[in-house]
Amino acid sequence: MPVQGYLDEISATHVQGWVRDSSDPQARVAFDVILDLPEAPRILAHGIADAYYPGLDDGSFGDARYGFKTPLPAPLSPEECAHLAIRPHGAAAALERAPKFQGYVDQRSTQHVSGWVRDRFNASTRVPVEAVLPTPDGEQILLTASADNFAANLAQLAIGDAHYGFSLVFPQPLSEAQRDALIIRPAGAAPLPLAPDLVTSFQAVSFLAMDIVNNCNLRCPFCLFDYSTTRTTSVMADDVFDSALRLLPFVDDAGFWLSCLHEPSLHPEFLSFIQRVPRQWRRKIMFTTNLAKRMPASYFAGLAESGVSIINLSIESMDPPVYEKFRKGARWPIFKENWDRLTAAWSAAAAPPRLRYIAMAYQSNLRELPGLVSHLREARHAWQIEIRHTYDYGHIPADFRQAEYLHDADWAWLAAELAGYTPDEVILSQPPTPPAHRQGEVPVFPLSAGIEWDGTLSIGFRRPYPAKREYIPSGNIRAVQDLDAFFLAAGRGR
């Protein structure tokens, strides 16, 4: 059998990669996982390579469903991992191992360089990297670092524990010629390749997590914000919003959030705030809403024609008692009325915002989720759907955790039920595994920023576990005159 494929990853608990029969793209290849010890080789597991593999989705490899991630029956030692092999049934030899180091340089500007790298076959280690500038006499190592930052894109692609990122800020800016000559390499190894979509300009901020109010109309039991001391609703003033608008040129598309923790529709000027943003910049706007506050049809017509990039909608169930159990304080008839009005407005609009649905996964709605995903895609204009685990904060009731949190077998069942969708269509955000290595809080370019209703400006610092950001107050947006200088200094830790 003519085989294409690689053994991409070995850990103590699983093997991962892809394989296909190049003479029959519709076939799914069966294989054995072999511990190929010289004295006593033995088969540890069997598998079929039929899972979606993101690296094959450029159209060159059939339907891209040639991947596998096969658990091992018992943890292996590092010495045993070195002798692990994948032998496809009908093939003359085991799969070739991919190159030891995997990664890319994603951004290389005159101010910084960032990307990711990992050792495929020792996934728990953190690879030291060097920023090297060739010189007439040899080379100059400008900076070194450990590739141990959390990278959200790697988590989405299920690449190890996703803590393989690096970001280096140069003490002094480079010339453009030096920028183009700079290489990044694992210490003592070949340079990392440049990403196909390499960014060569310096971007200080990727997204702004703003809240135009400080409250929510619901009290969901899983909410990551503790509302126990919130008694009144405060709203953002016009001058604060105008100061925040200066960040529009800095952030990515969909990177200017009108809400992060709270419900933006509580602001009486919510729609007018959107309308005050110049039309060419509205592609930067994203917000999250629960549709639990009754709104007129004109509100949804305004949203449909607004030109904003993405709207996140929250829903766990179409069963009214289950919906109201999770969205505490909401009423299903009001939500359904709003939802129908939104659906009608989206159907009538020429280019409405993309709808991204977010559903929390629990015991009470687990079996409903596959059907809910299908309904959202077929009847409710879903661009993307995320099924999400709970950020387990201390204020979440213990009885709720005990009764509702999913177990590993539940997540495995759900993953199998949703296996027919690509990661761009459905994101299954499972509980992260605590990494063996824990970094401290560090700023990583491009930064994130946060602005509260009163203008309090914070810088986002990435934390390794749970995979989230911690925002450290750094002043007020109205007082910052030079945004470039402010963010560059923040990223350098000054």
Sequence and secondary structure as in RCSB ss.txt:
>XXXX:A:sequence
MPVQGYLDEISATHVQGWVRDSSDPQARVAFDVILDLPEAPRILAHGIADAYYPGLDDGSFGDARYGFKTPLPAP
LSPEECAHLAIRPHGAAAALERAPKFQGYVDQRSTQHVSGWVRDRFNASTRVPVEAVLPTPDGEQILLTASADNF
AANLAQLAIGDAHYGFSLVFPQPLSEAQRDALIIRPAGAAPLPLAPDLVTSFQAVSFLAMDIVNNCNLRCPFCLF
DYSTTRTTSVMADDVFDSALRLLPFVDDAGFWLSCLHEPSLHPEFLSFIQRVPRQWRRKIMFTTNLAKRMPASYF
AGLAESGVSIINLSIESMDPPVYEKFRKGARWPIFKENWDRLTAAWSAAAAPPRLRYIAMAYQSNLRELPGLVSH
LREARHAWQIEIRHTYDYGHIPADFRQAEYLHDADWAWLAAELAGYTPDEVILSQPPTPPAHRQGEVPVFPLSAG
IEWDGTLSIGFRRPYPAKREYIPSGNIRAVQDLDAFFLAAGRGR
>XXXX:A:secstr
  EEEEEEEE SSEEEEEEEETT TT  EEEEEEE  SS  EEEEEEEE B  GGGTTTTSTTS  EEEEE SS 
  HHHHTTEEEEETT SS   B  SEEEEEEEE SSEEEEEEEETTSTTS EEEEEEEEETTEEEEEEEEEE B 
 HHHHHTT TTS  EEEEE SS   HHHHHH EEEETTS    EEEEEE S  SEEEEEE SBS  S   TT SS
  TT  S  B  HHHHHHHGGGTTTS TT EES SSS GGGSTTHHHHHHHS GGGGGGEEEEE   S   HHHH
HHHHTS  SEEEEE S SSHHHHHHHSTT  HHHHHHHHHHHHHHHHH SS  EEEEEEE  TTTGGGHHHHHHH
HHHHS EEEEEEE     TTS HHHHHHH   HHHHHHHHHHTTTS TTTEEEE      SS    B  SSEEEE
E TT EEEEEEEETTTTEEEEEEEEEGGG S HHHHHHHHHTT 
